[in-house]
Amino acid sequence: MVILVTTIRADLAGLPAYVPGRTIPGAIKLASNEVPHPPTAPVLAAIAEAAAAGNRYPDLATVGLTARIAQALGVGPERIATGCGSVSICQQLVQATCLHPEDEVVFAWRSFEAYPIVTQIGGATARTVPLTDDFRHDLDAMAAAVGPRTRLVMVCSPNNPTGTVVTRAELAAFLTAVGPDVVVAFDEAYREYVTDPDAADGLSLIDAHPNLVVLRTFSKAYRLAALRVGYAVASPEVATALRKVCAPFSVSSVAQAGAIAALDHADELLAACAEVVTERVRVRDALLAAGFTVPPTQANFVWLALGDRTADFAAHCLDHKVVVRPFHPDGVRVTVSTPAENDAFLDAAITFPR
């Protein structure tokens, strides 16, 4: 049988694929920035209770979850939009802001690998700006890249995969330079791990800049990566637009219940972030002592700038039963996990021939 595909968009043939971290039996997986601990008992109980009603559709408007997020953040529920992970909200932002192929989405590179994917899926044009030599966003260059066709700017802090942050002063200056007519998405998926007092908190600037959208997720510190729940905090107008382009029922009943329970028990869940903070300092110090280039990180991962040796390093780690995430030819991202798993990674890294 011949299947005609002439109506399929030709540009999808060149769409970059999102590459998930590999899972290999018997190996330690440090490739996906997952939390090594499961959800807490109360969260698991809420998930199980919701699963018992799996024959029913979820709340389309996520009313309960939206209200609980709004309460936790001290904002009105009309400013919250939920989605199937924060990456889904990134795609919704492109759909809500870009109408023509000439419409542009500006973002740093290297940054979150989903940005070019969701931009192309949305039929828009990606405009990338290189990171600085110290692996940070070059916000001056990004502001200069904003033109008459720019509809959306993505700023990731801590930046995935380099772990570096944008300061509050830098973000405020950038928003002033960009002006109010371009939507700026401030992607804070790793916000709960930030300890730098100068790092920007998007929520502190959102009232002064209605074009600012703050993205956060339950996948990382809240331990719900498998349930896929993210959210945006925005002006009521932008939040309404995001809800309009959201796929119906994309946040399941189980996910909604788990996220609400996670917020109800946030103190216990987020207390574990302190161990990650301690471990990321130890891991980075050991890598620096071994001669690797590793920028300061405010996330639950470290970045090794390895250039052309990226693939060789990832293969070497795999030989030692440790799975890391290579971004050839730039470097390798490694999740900060438990002390024992971090030690296994360091044993592998230190034996890498340099």
N, C-alpha and C positions, 0 to 999 in steps of 0.2 A: 504494500500500500504506500502511495506517495502522499506525504503530508505537506500541504502548502503552508509556507511560513512567510509569504511575502508581506503580510500585514504586521509581522513582528518588527519592532523597532530595530533597525540595523545597528544602532550604537550600543545595544546591549551585548553584542559580541565582544566588545572591548571593555566591558564593565569589570573593574577589578573586583576580585572575590574577597569577601571578608574571610580571613584565615583564623580559625579558632586555635587556641592552644591545644597541642596534641595530648591525648591521654594514652599512656602505654602501660599495660599491666606490669607490675613489679617496679615501676619507676616512680620517682617523686615528681609530681607535677607542679612546677613553679612557672607556668606559662600563661596563666589566665587571670592573675590577680584575685584569685578566690580566697576567701577566708577559710583557714583549715578547720575551724570549729563549726559544728552544726548549729541550727537555730536552738534557742533555749527551750526548755520544757513547756512553758506557757505558750510560746509561739507555735510549737509543734502541736499542742492541744487545739489551738484555734484553727490551724490548718486542717487537722483531722476532722474537726466538727464541720468546717465548711465543705470538706470533700464528701461528707455524707449526703449533702444536698447537690451532688454533682449532676443530677438529672435536671436541674433547673438552670436557666440562664442567669448570668451574673447581673448585678446592678449596672445598667448601661451607663449611667451618669456618675458612677462611683461616689455617690453622695456621702456615705459614711466615711470612706477613706479621705475624700476631699476635705470634709469638715475636720477630721482628726489631724491632717497635715496642717491645715490652716490654724488650728488651735495650737499646735506645737510651735509654729513659726510666728504666731502673733499677727497674722494677716487675714484679710477677708477671704472666704471660700471662693468668691468670684474671681480671685487672682490665681487660682490653682487649676492646672490642667494635668491630668494623669495620662500615662501611656505605658506601653509594653516595654519597659526599660527606658532609660534616658536616650538610648540610641533611636528608639522609635520617635521620641519627641524631636530629635534632630531632623528626622525625615519629615515630620509634620511641619516643622519650621520652614523647610525648603518649600513644601507644598503650599504653605500659607502665604509665603512672600514672593515666590518666583512664578511668573506666568509664561515668560518667553525664553527661548534658548539663549538669548543674549543677556538675560538677567544673571548677575554674578553673585557667587558666594565666596567670600574671602576667608581664608584660614591659614594658619602657620603650617609649615611642613619641615620636619616631621612632627605630626600631631596625631590625634586619634584617627585610626585608619578607616573608620566608618564615614568620615566627613566627605571624602571624594566620592564614595559609593552613593550616599544619600543625595548628594548634589546631582550626580548623573541620573539617578533614578527619577529625580524630580524634574529632569529636563533642563537644568540650569547649567551654567558654566562655572567651573572652579577656577579661582584665582589664588595661587599659593604664594606665600612669602616665607623665605628661609628663616630658620631660627638663627639667633646670634651665635657667636663662637662659643659662648658658655651655655648653649642648649636652652635658651630662654626665648620667649616671644619677643620679636622686634616690633613693638607696638608703634613706634614712629613710622617704620616702613609699612606696617599694615594700614595705618591711617592714610599714608600717602597712596596706597593701592586702592583705596575706596574711591570709586568714580561714579559717574551718573547712572551706570547700569547696576551698581551694587545694591542688592536688596537685603543681604544678610551677612554678618560677620560672626565666625565661631572663634571663641577664645577659651582655651582649655587650661584650667589651673586647679590643682597641679596638672601639668601637661602630661598626657599619656602619649608617648612612653618615657619621657625624659625625667619626669618627677619635679620639674622646676615650677615656681609659682610666679604669678603676677602680683605686684604689690598694690595696696589700696591707692596710693598716689598715682601709680602708673595707670591703673584702670580708670580713675577719675579723669586724668588728663586725656586718656584715649577717648573716652565718651564725649568729652568736650570737643576734641578735634574732629570726631566723626560726625557729630551733630545729631539732631533728634529724628532725622528722616530715614535712618538705616537701622534695622533691628540688629542688636548685638546680643548674641547668646553666650553667656558665661557658664561654661560647663564645669561644674564642681562635683563630679562623681566621687572624688576622693576627699571631699571637704573634711570629713570626720577625722582624718589623720593629720591635718594641718596643725602645726604648733608654732609656726613663725608668726610673731605678733604683727609683722608688717604685711603679711599676705592679705590680699583682698578678700573680703566677704561680700559677695554680690548683693546679699539682702540689705546691707547697710547703704547701698547706693541706689536701690531700685526705686525709691520714692522720688528721688531727684531726677531720675532718668527713665521716663515711661517707655523708652525704646529698649531698655535692658530686660533680658529674660534670663533668669537663673535656673539652671538645670541641676537636679540632684537625683539620687537613686537609692534604692534599698538593696542593690545587688552586692555591695561591698561590705561596709562596716555592719550593716544590719543582717548580713548572712542569708540573703534571699535571692541569690543569683539565679537559681533555677525557676523561681516564680515570676521573674520579669516584671518589676514594678519600678517606674521612674516617674518624675513629676517636674513640672515647670512652675515657677513663680513669676508672674508677669503682670502687666496692666490688664484690667478687665477686658479690654478690646482684644489684646493679643491672646489672652487665655481663651476667650470665646472662639477666636479663629482656630486655635490649636484643637479645641474640642470638636469643631466642625469637620476637620480633616482627619480626625482619629478614626481608625477602623472600629466599627461597632463591636462591643463585647471583647475588646482586646486585652483588658485586664480581668482575669478570671476571678470567680468568687473566692477561690483558694488564695490567690495572690492578694486580693483586697483584705481578707481576714488576717493573713499573715503579716501584712504591712501594718495594719492597725494594731495588732498585738505587739509587733516589734516597737512601735512608738510607745505603747503602754509600758514596755519593759526596756526602754532605751538606756537607762542608767547601767543595767547589767550588761547589755550588749556592747555599749560603747566603752565600757571600762576595759575591755580587751584591746582596744586601740593602743593603750599605753605600752603593752608588750611589743606591739609592732614598731612603735616609735623607738623603743630601746634597741630592738633588734636591727632596725634599719641603720642606726648609727654604727652598731658593731659590725654589721656586714659591710657597710661602705668603708669603714676604717680599715678593715682587713683587706679589701680589694685595693684601696689606695696604697697600702703598705706593700702589696704585691706588684704594684706598678701599673695598675689599670687606670684609665680615665673614667671617673664616675662623678657626675655633677651632684651637688646637694639635692636631696629629695624630700618632699613633703607628702609623699604618697605611701602606699604599701608595697612599693617595688623600687628597685634600683635600675639604673641604666648604665650599661658598659658601652662606651663608644669604641667600637672595634673595627669600623671601616670594612675593608676587604676581607678581614679575618672573621667576620661575623658568622658565616656558615661553618667554618672550621671549629670555632668555639662551641657553637650549638651541638655539633656532632661529637665533640670531645666530652661535653657534659652528658650527652645521651649515652656515650660509652660507659660513663660512671653512674648510670641509672638516674639521671636528673634531667628533666625536660624543661628547657627554657624557651623563651619566645624570640626568635631571630627576626630582625627587620633588615635584611640584606639590601644594600651594602653599608648600612649605617651603624648598627649596633644590636645589642641584645638587652631585652627587658627581663628582669628576674623578680618574681614575687618574693616578698619578705614573709616568711612563714614561721613555723615553730623553731626554737633554737636547734633542735636535732636536725630538722630538714635544712635549715640554713647552714649548719655545719657540713652536711653532706654536699651542698652546693659549693661551699668554700673549699672543701677538700678537692673537688673537681677543678675549680677555677685556678687554684694555686698551682696545680700540676700542668696547666695548659702551657705549652712551650711558647716562649716569647723571645 
